[in-house]
């Protein structure tokens, strides 16, 4: 696979033409072939490293939930203070 590819393009434009230019809608298809044998066969070696992680918890720490209002309905059910003896 080539490491670097470059394309030279020369444009000779009059700035008056550029300022008044209104592009038309265009559809195009781009097709290219790739040789993926090099990245497909890549087997990286194992490495060890020390990682220092700095967390930014400002978003969850600063979260203030909105107040909510709700109606709760309770139904009283009789329950004896002691269980009956059988």
NUDOSE-549032 format. One record per residue: x, y, z of N, C-alpha, C in turn. Coordinates in pm, 1 decimal, decimal comma. Example, Ala and Ser with C-alpha at 12.3 -4.5 7.8 and 13.67 -1.06 7.14 Angstrom:
{pt {1319,0 -569,0 780,0} {1230,0 -450,0 780,0} {1320,0 -330,0 780,0}}
{pt {1285,0 -225,0 708,0} {1367,0 -106,0 714,0} {1290,0 3,0 787,0}}
***
This chain:
{pt {83,0 -116,7 0,0} {0,0 0,0 0,0} {88,3 124,2 0,0}}
{pt {60,7 221,1 -81,4} {143,8 341,9 -79,5} {125,6 416,3 52,0}}
{pt {236,0 469,5 102,1} {227,9 542,2 228,1} {163,8 678,2 211,8}}
{pt {185,1 741,9 97,5} {131,1 875,6 78,6} {97,5 895,1 -68,1}}
{pt {-15,2 956,3 -93,1} {-53,7 988,0 -229,2} {-87,1 1136,3 -233,6}}
{pt {-54,5 1199,9 -346,4} {-88,2 1340,7 -357,6} {-142,4 1368,1 -496,7}}
{pt {-225,1 1469,6 -504,7} {-283,7 1512,4 -630,6} {-262,6 1662,5 -639,6}}
{pt {-205,1 1708,0 -750,9} {-184,9 1851,2 -773,4} {-299,9 1903,9 -858,2}}
{pt {-361,7 2011,8 -812,8} {-472,3 2073,1 -884,5} {-443,9 2222,5 -897,4}}
{pt {-455,9 2274,8 -1017,8} {-439,0 2418,2 -1040,7} {-572,7 2476,5 -1081,8}}
{pt {-614,7 2581,6 -1014,6} {-739,9 2649,1 -1046,0} {-709,7 2794,2 -1081,9}}
{pt {-757,4 2836,3 -1196,7} {-744,2 2976,0 -1236,5} {-884,6 3035,7 -1234,5}}
{pt {-918,0 3101,8 -1124,9} {-1052,9 3154,3 -1108,5} {-1049,8 3305,6 -1094,5}}
{pt {-1145,6 3368,0 -1153,5} {-1167,7 3510,0 -1134,8} {-1256,1 3522,3 -1010,6}}
{pt {-1217,4 3601,5 -913,1} {-1293,5 3609,8 -788,5} {-1436,0 3660,1 -811,0}}
{pt {-1459,7 3737,1 -916,8} {-1596,3 3781,4 -947,6} {-1684,0 3661,3 -980,4}}
{pt {-1627,2 3564,4 -1051,7} {-1702,5 3444,2 -1085,9} {-1732,0 3361,5 -961,2}}
{pt {-1637,6 3356,5 -870,1} {-1654,9 3278,0 -747,9} {-1761,7 3340,6 -659,4}}
{pt {-1759,5 3471,5 -643,6} {-1855,2 3539,0 -556,4} {-1999,0 3522,2 -605,6}}
{pt {-2018,0 3516,8 -737,0} {-2154,1 3506,5 -789,4} {-2193,4 3363,5 -823,9}}
{pt {-2104,5 3268,9 -799,6} {-2130,4 3129,2 -836,8} {-2235,6 3067,5 -744,9}}
{pt {-2333,0 3001,2 -802,2} {-2431,6 2925,7 -727,1} {-2426,9 2781,9 -776,7}}
{pt {-2381,8 2688,5 -693,7} {-2363,8 2550,1 -738,8} {-2497,7 2481,2 -765,1}}
{pt {-2494,6 2387,9 -858,8} {-2611,2 2305,9 -887,8} {-2600,5 2176,9 -806,0}}
{pt {-2714,9 2115,8 -776,9} {-2712,7 1987,2 -708,8} {-2657,7 1882,4 -803,7}}
{pt {-2566,7 1801,8 -756,2} {-2506,3 1697,2 -838,5} {-2500,1 1568,5 -756,4}}
{pt {-2517,9 1456,8 -823,8} {-2499,5 1326,0 -762,4} {-2380,9 1259,5 -830,1}}
{pt {-2301,0 1189,4 -751,1} {-2185,2 1121,7 -808,1} {-2156,4 995,8 -727,8}}
{pt {-2097,7 899,9 -792,8} {-2053,4 778,4 -726,2} {-1902,2 773,5 -732,7}}
{pt {-1841,2 735,9 -621,7} {-1696,3 723,1 -615,8} {-1666,1 577,5 -583,7}}
{pt {-1583,5 516,9 -664,5} {-1546,2 377,2 -644,4} {-1394,3 368,1 -638,7}}
{pt {-1342,0 292,5 -544,8} {-1198,3 271,8 -539,4} {-1171,4 128,7 -495,7}}
{pt {-1056,6 79,4 -535,4} {-1012,4 -53,7 -496,2} {-909,2 -38,5 -387,0}}
{pt {-908,5 -134,1 -295,8} {-810,9 -127,0 -187,6} {-738,3 -259,8 -175,3}}
{pt {-615,7 -251,7 -132,3} {-537,9 -370,6 -99,9} {-527,3 -372,7 51,0}}
{pt {-610,6 -452,7 114,7} {-614,8 -453,6 260,8} {-529,5 -564,6 319,8}}
{pt {-443,0 -627,0 240,9} {-363,9 -738,8 292,7} {-271,3 -695,5 406,4}}
{pt {-216,9 -574,8 398,7} {-126,7 -530,1 505,6} {-200,3 -507,9 637,9}}
{pt {-307,5 -426,9 643,2} {-375,5 -410,3 772,8} {-450,7 -536,1 816,9}}
{pt {-502,1 -615,5 723,1} {-574,5 -736,3 762,6} {-484,0 -836,7 832,9}}
{pt {-356,7 -843,5 794,1} {-265,3 -939,9 854,7} {-189,0 -885,2 973,4}}
{pt {-217,3 -762,5 1015,3} {-142,6 -698,3 1123,7} {-171,9 -764,1 1257,8}}
{pt {-68,0 -803,5 1328,2} {-80,2 -860,6 1462,7} {3,4 -775,6 1558,0}}
{pt {-57,8 -683,1 1630,0} {21,0 -595,6 1718,1} {77,4 -673,5 1836,6}}
{pt {192,2 -629,7 1882,1} {252,9 -693,1 1999,4} {189,0 -638,8 2126,1}}
{pt {188,6 -719,6 2231,6} {135,8 -676,4 2360,8} {229,7 -572,1 2420,8}}
{pt {171,2 -472,5 2484,1} {250,4 -368,0 2548,0} {194,2 -341,1 2686,5}}
{pt {279,8 -296,6 2776,4} {237,4 -258,4 2909,8} {248,7 -107,2 2923,2}}
{pt {156,7 -49,8 3001,2} {159,9 94,7 3019,3} {91,3 130,4 3150,2}}
{pt {128,1 243,3 3204,4} {60,8 299,4 3319,6} {-29,6 410,1 3268,5}}
{pt {-153,8 406,3 3311,1} {-250,9 504,2 3264,0} {-299,9 586,0 3381,6}}
{pt {-298,8 716,3 3368,0} {-354,0 806,0 3469,0} {-482,3 862,9 3411,4}}
{pt {-590,5 844,0 3482,9} {-722,1 884,4 3435,9} {-771,9 1000,2 3521,0}}
{pt {-807,2 1109,9 3458,4} {-865,1 1225,2 3527,0} {-1010,5 1235,7 3484,4}}
{pt {-1100,9 1216,2 3578,4} {-1242,5 1219,8 3542,4} {-1296,1 1362,2 3548,5}}
{pt {-1387,6 1389,4 3460,0} {-1458,3 1516,9 3461,2} {-1603,8 1484,3 3493,6}}
{pt {-1638,2 1496,2 3620,8} {-1774,8 1463,6 3662,9} {-1858,3 1588,9 3683,2}}
{pt {-1817,1 1699,8 3625,2} {-1888,6 1825,2 3646,9} {-2032,7 1818,4 3596,2}}
{pt {-2056,5 1745,9 3487,6} {-2192,9 1739,1 3434,8} {-2285,8 1662,6 3529,1}}
{pt {-2252,4 1538,3 3570,8} {-2344,4 1471,6 3664,6} {-2344,4 1535,8 3803,5}}
{pt {-2229,7 1588,2 3847,2} {-2225,3 1650,6 3979,8} {-2313,3 1775,0 3985,6}}
{pt {-2325,0 1846,2 3874,3} {-2403,6 1968,9 3872,7} {-2549,6 1948,1 3837,5}}
{pt {-2590,8 1821,4 3817,3} {-2729,0 1795,2 3777,5} {-2824,5 1823,2 3891,8}}
{pt {-2926,5 1900,2 3865,9} {-3030,6 1929,1 3963,9} {-3162,8 1881,4 3902,3}}
{pt {-3217,4 1772,0 3955,3} {-3341,3 1721,4 3896,6} {-3457,3 1816,0 3923,1}}
{pt {-3554,2 1819,3 3833,1} {-3668,6 1907,3 3853,8} {-3756,5 1856,9 3967,7}}
{pt {-3825,1 1949,8 4034,7} {-3920,4 1911,2 4138,3} {-4040,4 1845,3 4072,0}}
{pt {-4091,8 1743,0 4135,8} {-4207,5 1672,0 4081,8} {-4320,7 1677,7 4184,3}}
{pt {-4442,1 1684,8 4137,2} {-4560,2 1682,5 4222,0} {-4643,3 1563,3 4181,5}}
{pt {-4691,8 1488,7 4282,5} {-4771,5 1370,2 4252,3} {-4878,4 1353,3 4359,9}}
{pt {-4983,9 1280,5 4327,5} {-5089,5 1247,1 4422,8} {-5077,7 1099,1 4455,0}}
{pt {-5076,5 1069,1 4585,2} {-5067,1 930,3 4629,5} {-5196,0 897,1 4702,7}}
{pt {-5258,9 784,3 4668,4} {-5380,7 738,8 4734,1} {-5348,1 613,0 4813,1}}
{pt {-5379,6 617,1 4943,9} {-5355,6 502,9 5030,8} {-5488,5 435,5 5059,7}}
{pt {-5489,2 303,4 5064,0} {-5605,4 226,5 5105,4} {-5570,6 158,6 5236,7}}
{pt {-5652,3 186,0 5341,0} {-5628,1 125,3 5471,8} {-5680,1 -17,6 5469,5}}
{pt {-5598,7 -110,4 5514,8} {-5636,9 -251,4 5521,7} {-5620,3 -294,6 5666,2}}
{pt {-5725,7 -360,3 5719,9} {-5718,5 -404,9 5859,3} {-5621,7 -521,1 5870,2}}
{pt {-5531,0 -510,7 5965,1} {-5437,5 -619,4 5994,8} {-5434,2 -632,6 6145,1}}
{pt {-5465,5 -752,8 6200,9} {-5463,1 -768,9 6346,5} {-5322,7 -748,8 6401,6}}
{pt {-5316,2 -701,6 6526,3} {-5186,4 -675,2 6589,1} {-5109,9 -804,1 6610,2}}
{pt {-5179,0 -913,3 6635,5} {-5112,0 -1042,4 6652,0} {-5176,2 -1143,3 6559,0}}
{pt {-5100,6 -1239,9 6520,0} {-5152,7 -1341,0 6430,3} {-5244,9 -1435,4 6507,9}}
{pt {-5354,6 -1478,3 6445,9} {-5444,9 -1570,7 6516,4} {-5379,0 -1706,4 6536,6}}
{pt {-5415,5 -1773,4 6646,3} {-5363,0 -1905,2 6676,6} {-5453,4 -2010,7 6611,2}}
{pt {-5394,4 -2104,7 6544,5} {-5472,5 -2210,9 6479,1} {-5466,6 -2338,1 6556,6}}
***
